[in-house]
Amino acid sequence: MSDRTDRLSHTWVTPRSPATVLVLCVVTCGLYQLFWYHHIYEETVAVAGETPTGNGYWLDLLLTVITCGVYGVFVDYKLCNLLNGVLQELGHRVDKNESTVVVVLDVSAYLTGWMANLVTTALAQDQLNKILSGPLVQPAPR
């Protein structure tokens, strides 16, 4: 059993509806997205053993703010690749172009006033949910 597989069998991560994440981001004018990213960092450590960039959430948030969001494009790209790697390891088929789609959506967010970035958030949540739907993962206790 691989280290990731062993980690997945003991994870506490609870799936969220990508649509709910999207709606909450819109209703809260993006504040929920900051909360979501904080949790996705904790959850990627739980399922993959690392954060998307190898940095902590607060450092990546600071770098994203300092670079006016440009570093955030890199973070989303790395997040997509990290989650795709876990999905592949679990035997799921992975769309090799999804990372490119994430980058294009993030860059187009500059033209759409951040709305396209919400789609990348929903995509990442969907990837995490696929990982959690595997037979090895126990649902979080309620």
C-alpha positions in Angstrom: 0.0 0.0 0.0 1.5 3.4 -1.0 1.9 6.2 1.5 -0.9 8.2 -0.2 -3.2 5.2 -0.2 -2.5 4.7 3.5 -3.1 8.4 4.2 -6.4 8.3 2.3 -7.7 5.4 4.3 -7.4 7.5 7.5 -8.4 10.9 6.1 -11.0 13.2 7.8 -11.8 15.3 4.7 -15.5 15.7 3.9 -16.6 16.3 0.3 -18.4 19.5 -0.6 -20.6 20.3 -3.5 -18.7 22.3 -6.1 -22.0 24.2 -6.8 -22.3 25.1 -3.2 -18.7 26.3 -3.1 -19.4 28.4 -6.2 -22.6 29.9 -4.8 -21.0 30.7 -1.4 -18.0 32.4 -3.2 -20.4 34.6 -5.1 -22.8 35.4 -2.2 -19.9 36.3 0.1 -18.1 38.4 -2.6 -15.1 36.0 -2.5 -14.6 35.8 1.2 -15.7 32.1 1.3 -13.0 31.5 -1.4 -10.3 32.5 1.1 -11.8 30.2 3.7 -12.1 27.4 1.1 -8.4 27.8 0.0 -7.3 27.5 3.6 -9.2 24.3 4.0 -8.1 22.9 0.6 -4.5 23.3 1.8 -5.2 21.3 4.9 -7.1 18.7 2.8 -4.3 18.3 0.2 -1.9 17.6 3.0 -4.4 15.0 4.3 -4.8 13.3 0.9 -1.5 14.0 -0.8 0.9 14.6 2.0 1.8 18.1 0.7 0.4 21.5 -0.2 0.2 22.5 -3.9 3.3 24.6 -3.8 5.1 23.2 -0.8 4.5 26.4 1.1 1.9 27.1 3.7 -1.4 28.8 3.0 -0.5 32.1 4.5 2.7 32.5 2.5 1.0 31.6 -0.7 -1.8 34.0 0.1 0.7 36.8 0.7 2.6 36.0 -2.5 -0.7 36.1 -4.4 -1.6 39.5 -2.9 1.8 40.9 -3.6 1.8 39.8 -7.2 -1.8 41.0 -7.8 -3.0 37.4 -8.3 -0.4 36.2 -10.7 1.1 33.8 -8.2 -2.5 32.5 -7.6 -2.5 31.2 -11.2 0.6 29.2 -10.4 -1.0 27.9 -7.1 -4.2 26.8 -9.0 -2.0 25.1 -11.7 0.0 23.2 -9.0 -3.2 22.3 -7.1 -4.8 20.8 -10.2 -1.6 18.8 -11.0 -1.4 17.6 -7.4 -5.0 16.4 -7.2 -4.7 14.8 -10.7 -1.6 12.9 -9.5 -3.6 11.5 -6.5 -6.5 10.6 -8.9 -4.1 8.8 -11.2 -2.5 6.9 -8.3 -6.0 5.8 -7.3 -6.7 4.5 -10.8 -9.0 7.3 -12.1 -8.8 8.6 -15.6 -7.5 12.1 -15.7 -7.9 14.8 -18.3 -4.4 15.9 -19.1 -5.7 19.3 -20.4 -7.4 20.2 -17.1 -4.3 22.1 -15.8 -4.3 24.1 -19.0 -8.0 24.9 -18.6 -7.3 26.0 -15.0 -4.6 28.4 -16.2 -6.7 29.8 -19.0 -9.7 30.4 -16.7 -7.4 32.0 -14.0 -5.9 34.4 -16.6 -9.3 35.2 -18.1 -10.4 36.1 -14.6 -8.6 39.4 -15.1 -11.0 40.1 -17.9 -14.2 38.7 -16.3 -13.7 40.4 -12.9 -12.8 37.2 -11.0 -15.8 35.2 -12.1 -13.8 32.7 -14.2 -11.6 32.0 -11.1 -14.6 30.7 -9.4 -14.9 27.9 -11.9 -11.3 26.8 -11.1 -12.4 26.6 -7.5 -15.3 24.4 -8.4 -13.1 22.2 -10.6 -10.6 21.7 -7.7 -13.4 20.8 -5.3 -14.7 18.3 -7.9 -11.2 16.7 -8.1 -11.0 16.4 -4.4 -14.5 14.9 -4.2 -13.4 12.3 -6.8 -10.5 11.4 -4.6 -12.7 11.1 -1.6 -15.3 8.9 -3.4 -12.8 6.1 -3.6 -13.4 2.9 -1.6 -10.4 3.6 0.7 -11.8 6.8 2.2 -14.0 6.8 5.2 -16.5 9.7 5.5 -15.8 12.2 8.3 -17.8 11.5 11.5 -20.7 13.8 12.1 
